[in-house]
C-alpha cells in the first residue's frame, strides 16, 4: 500500500467478485435485516432489536446480519464489550473498523480508503478515532479473536434470489464502488453491471460509505433487473433534518414490515426496503458527548450529522 493512512486500500481487503457467491447458503429466514454502520450506538441497537421482536410477534423468522462498522464511537470499554457481545450473537461481516480492531496495521490508519472528495482533515480525524478504539479493543483479546474469525462477505439464497451482502464493494472490503456518489453517475453503471455478472448476485447489499442509495437496472443480454441497496448508516442520521438511522430489510412481499419504510423496491419475489431506526436521540447524544466532548475528533467530524442529519433529500436516494 503506497497511499497515506486512511486513503489506501490494504491488499488484504481485496477479493475477486467471482468468489463471493460461489457457495450461497439458504437464508433460513423470512426476513433479513442488513445492519451496516451501527457505529457503536447502543440506542440504535435497542431500536433494531425492538423492530426484530415485532417481526417475530407477527410470526416472521428474522435474521440479523451486521455488515460491518458496528463499532466506531463506542470508546467506553464496558459499552464496547457489551455492544460487541450483543452483535456477535448474530451473523457478522467485517467492516474496515472491525478488521483494524482485529488486525491492527498502522499503515492502514482507519482502513476507510477515503476517496479524493473527502477532506484530508476528516481522514486524519478518523485515523485518530481508530487509534483510540484500538486501545480499547486491546483490552478484550477474546473479542478481537472473534472479530478476526468473521467473514468479509456472505451470500444467501432467498425466494429464488441470490443476495450478496458485503461491507464495501465486490472488489474490496473498503471499496467505494457502491457509494451514492458513484452510483449517481450514469457511466458507473457499466462497472456495477460487470460486478453483477461476475458475482452472479441478484441483489447486493452494502454500507461503508455513509449515505443511502438504491440502484436498480435491467442488465443487457436479457438477464433481467438487478439491485444495489446501500443503507448508509444504522447508527446516525442519513437525510436532511432526519436523525434516524436506516437499515436494509429484505423479505418476500407478503411479509409486511413493522414500520413504514422510507423507500422500497421489488426485486423478483422480494421487497427491498430502507427501514428507519428511530432511537432516542437525547440518550444517544448524552452518551456520545461523554465519550467525545467538544473539540475531540469524533465530535468535530460527526456531531452536526448526529444533530441534524445530512444534506441528502429522500428523493435523491432512488437512483
C-alpha positions in Angstrom: 0.0 0.0 0.0 1.6 3.3 -1.1 -1.1 5.9 -0.2 -1.4 7.7 3.1 -3.1 6.1 6.1 -6.8 6.2 5.7 -6.6 6.7 1.9 -5.3 3.5 0.6 -6.9 0.0 0.4 -4.7 -2.6 2.0 -4.2 -5.7 -0.2 -5.8 -8.0 2.4 -9.0 -6.1 2.0 -9.3 -7.2 -1.6 -11.1 -10.2 -3.2 -12.4 -11.4 -6.5 -16.0 -10.9 -7.4 -16.2 -14.4 -8.8 -15.6 -15.9 -5.4 -18.3 -14.0 -3.5 -21.4 -16.1 -4.4 -19.6 -19.3 -5.3 -21.4 -21.1 -2.5 -24.6 -19.3 -1.5 -26.3 -20.5 1.7 -30.1 -20.7 2.4 -31.2 -17.6 4.3 -33.3 -19.8 6.6 -35.4 -16.8 7.5 -38.5 -14.9 6.3 -36.9 -11.5 6.9 -33.3 -10.3 6.7 -32.2 -7.2 8.5 -28.9 -6.0 7.0 -27.4 -3.6 9.5 -24.5 -1.5 8.3 -22.8 1.4 10.1 -24.2 1.0 13.6 -21.1 3.0 14.7 -21.2 1.9 18.3 -24.7 3.3 19.0 -26.4 1.1 21.7 -29.6 3.1 21.4 -29.9 2.3 17.7 -29.2 -1.4 18.5 -32.0 -1.4 21.1 -34.4 0.1 18.4 -33.4 -2.5 15.9 -33.9 -5.3 18.3 -37.4 -3.9 19.1 -38.2 -4.0 15.4 -37.0 -7.6 15.1 -39.1 -8.5 18.1 -42.2 -7.1 16.4 -41.4 -9.2 13.3 -41.2 -12.3 15.5 -44.5 -11.4 17.1 -46.0 -11.3 13.6 -44.7 -14.8 13.0 -41.7 -13.9 10.9 -38.4 -15.7 11.3 -36.0 -12.7 11.2 -32.2 -12.9 10.8 -29.9 -10.0 11.7 -26.8 -9.6 9.5 -24.4 -6.9 10.7 -22.3 -6.0 7.6 -19.6 -4.0 9.3 -18.7 -0.8 11.2 -20.8 -1.7 14.1 -18.0 -0.2 16.2 -16.8 3.4 16.0 -17.9 5.8 18.6 -18.1 3.3 21.5 -14.9 4.3 23.2 -16.1 3.4 26.7 -14.6 -0.1 27.5 -17.7 -1.5 29.1 -20.0 -0.3 26.3 -17.5 -1.6 23.7 -17.5 -5.1 25.3 -21.3 -5.2 25.8 -22.1 -4.0 22.3 -19.8 -6.5 20.6 -21.2 -9.3 22.7 -24.7 -8.4 21.5 -23.7 -8.1 17.9 -21.7 -11.3 17.8 -24.7 -13.3 18.6 -25.8 -12.7 15.0 -24.3 -13.1 11.5 -21.4 -10.7 11.2 -19.4 -9.3 8.3 -16.2 -7.4 8.9 -16.1 -3.7 8.1 -12.8 -1.8 7.9 -13.3 -0.8 11.5 -13.6 -4.4 12.8 -10.7 -5.5 10.5 -8.4 -2.9 12.0 -9.6 -3.7 15.5 -8.8 -7.4 15.0 -5.7 -7.0 12.9 -4.2 -3.5 13.7 -2.0 -2.3 10.9 -0.7 1.3 11.4 -0.1 1.9 7.7 -3.9 1.4 7.1 -5.0 4.1 9.6 -8.8 3.8 9.9 -8.9 1.5 6.8 -11.6 3.7 5.3 -9.9 4.0 1.9 -11.4 7.5 1.6 -11.6 8.9 -2.0 -10.2 12.2 -3.0 -13.5 14.1 -2.4 -13.2 13.6 1.3 -11.1 16.3 3.0 -7.8 15.3 4.5 -8.7 16.7 7.9 -11.6 14.2 8.0 -9.2 11.3 7.1 -6.8 12.3 9.9 -9.6 12.6 12.5 -10.8 9.1 11.5 -7.3 7.7 11.9 -7.2 9.2 15.4 -10.6 7.7 16.3 -9.4 4.3 15.2 -6.2 4.6 17.3 -8.3 5.3 20.4 -10.7 2.5 19.7 -7.8 0.1 19.1 -6.5 0.9 22.5 -9.9 -0.1 23.9 -10.2 -3.3 21.8 -6.7 -4.4 23.0 -8.3 -4.9 26.5 -10.5 -7.6 25.0 -8.4 -10.2 23.1 -11.4 -12.6 23.1 -13.5 -10.1 21.2 -10.6 -9.4 18.8 -10.3 -13.1 18.1 -14.0 -13.4 17.4 -13.8 -10.5 15.0 -10.7 -11.9 13.3 -12.7 -15.1 12.6 -15.6 -13.3 10.9 -16.2 -13.3 7.2 -15.7 -10.4 4.8 -18.9 -11.2 2.9 -21.9 -13.5 3.0 -24.1 -14.8 0.2 -27.7 -16.1 0.7 -30.5 -17.6 -1.4 -34.0 -16.3 -0.6 -37.1 -16.7 -2.7 -35.1 -17.6 -5.8 -32.8 -14.6 -5.5 -29.1 -14.6 -4.7 -28.3 -12.0 -2.1 -24.7 -10.8 -1.7 -24.1 -8.9 1.5 -20.8 -7.2 2.0 -19.3 -4.0 3.5 -17.7 -2.1 0.7 -17.9 -3.2 -2.9 -17.3 -6.5 -4.8 -13.6 -5.9 -5.1 -12.7 -4.6 -1.7 -13.9 -4.6 1.9 -13.4 -0.8 1.9 -14.3 -0.1 -1.7 -16.4 2.9 -2.6 -17.8 1.5 -5.8 -21.3 1.2 -4.4 -21.3 4.7 -2.8 -24.1 7.1 -3.6 -21.5 9.5 -5.1 -20.6 6.8 -7.6 -23.9 5.2 -8.2 -25.4 8.6 -9.2 -23.0 8.8 -12.2 -24.6 7.1 -15.3 -21.3 5.9 -16.6 -20.6 4.0 -13.4 -23.5 1.6 -14.3 -21.1 -0.3 -16.6 -18.9 -1.2 -13.6 -21.9 -2.2 -11.5 -23.3 -4.4 -14.2 -20.0 -6.1 -14.6 -19.9 -6.9 -10.9 -23.4 -8.4 -11.1 -22.3 -10.6 -14.0 -19.1 -11.7 -12.2 -20.7 -12.4 -8.8 -24.0 -14.0 -10.1 -25.9 -12.0 -7.5 -29.4 -10.6 -8.0 -29.1 -8.2 -5.0 -26.0 -6.6 -3.5 -26.5 -5.0 0.0 -23.6 -2.8 1.1 -22.8 0.0 3.5 -19.4 1.7 4.4 -19.9 5.0 2.5 -22.4 6.6 4.9 -25.1 7.7 2.5 -28.1 5.6 1.5 -28.7 4.7 -2.2 -30.9 2.3 -4.2 -29.8 1.4 -7.7 -31.9 -1.0 -9.9 -31.4 -1.7 -13.6 -32.1 -4.5 -16.1 -28.8 -5.8 -17.4 -28.1 -6.3 -21.1 -28.4 -9.8 -22.6 -31.9 -10.5 -21.1 -30.5 -11.0 -17.6 -33.3 -9.0 -16.0 -33.2 -6.5 -13.2 -30.5 -6.4 -10.5 -30.5 -4.1 -7.4 -28.0 -2.5 -5.2 -29.1 -1.2 -1.8 -26.8 0.7 0.5 -28.3 1.6 3.9 -26.0 4.4 4.7 -25.8 4.3 8.5 -27.9 2.4 11.0 -26.5 4.4 13.9 -26.9 8.1 12.8 -29.0 10.3 10.6 -28.9 9.9 6.8 -31.1 12.6 5.5 -31.7 16.3 5.8 -33.3 17.1 9.2 -33.7 13.4 10.0 -31.8 11.9 12.9 -32.9 8.4 12.4 -30.7 5.6 11.2 -31.5 3.2 8.4 -31.2 -0.5 7.9 -31.9 -2.7 4.9 -34.9 -5.1 5.2 -35.2 -7.9 2.7 -38.3 -10.1 2.7 -41.0 -11.7 0.5 -43.7 -9.2 -0.5 -46.3 -10.8 1.7 -44.2 -10.3 4.9 -45.2 -6.8 5.8 -42.9 -4.5 7.7 -43.4 -3.5 11.4 -42.5 0.1 10.4 -43.2 2.3 7.4 -40.2 2.0 5.0 -38.5 5.2 3.8 -38.2 3.6 0.4 -38.8 0.2 -1.1 -38.4 -1.6 -4.4 -39.4 -5.0 -5.7 -36.7 -7.5 -6.8 -38.1 -10.8 -8.1 -40.3 -12.1 -5.3 -38.7 -9.9 -2.7 -39.2 -6.4 -1.3 -36.1 -4.4 -0.6 -36.7 -1.7 2.0 -34.8 1.1 3.7 -36.3 0.9 7.2 -35.9 3.8 9.7 -34.3 3.2 13.0 -35.9 5.6 15.5 -33.6 5.6 18.5 -33.6 8.0 21.4 -31.6 11.0 20.2 -31.3 12.5 23.7 -30.0 9.3 25.2 -27.5 8.8 22.3 -26.3 12.3 22.3 -25.6 12.2 26.1 -23.5 9.1 25.6 -21.7 10.4 22.5 -20.8 13.7 24.3 -19.5 11.9 27.3 -17.1 9.9 25.1 -16.4 12.6 22.5 -16.8 16.1 24.0 -16.3 19.4 22.1 -13.0 19.6 20.3 -12.4 15.8 20.0 -12.0 14.1 16.7 -15.4 12.3 16.5 -17.2 15.4 17.8 -15.7 17.6 15.1 -16.5 15.1 12.3 -19.9 13.8 13.4 -21.7 16.0 16.0 -23.5 18.1 13.3 -24.7 15.0 11.5 -25.9 13.4 14.7 -28.0 16.5 15.5 -29.4 17.3 12.1 -28.7 14.5 9.5 -27.0 15.2 6.1 -27.7 17.3 3.0 -29.3 14.3 1.2 -33.1 14.5 0.4 -35.4 11.5 0.3 -36.0 11.9 -3.4 -32.2 11.6 -4.0 -31.9 8.0 -2.7 -33.5 6.1 -5.6 -31.0 6.3 -8.4 
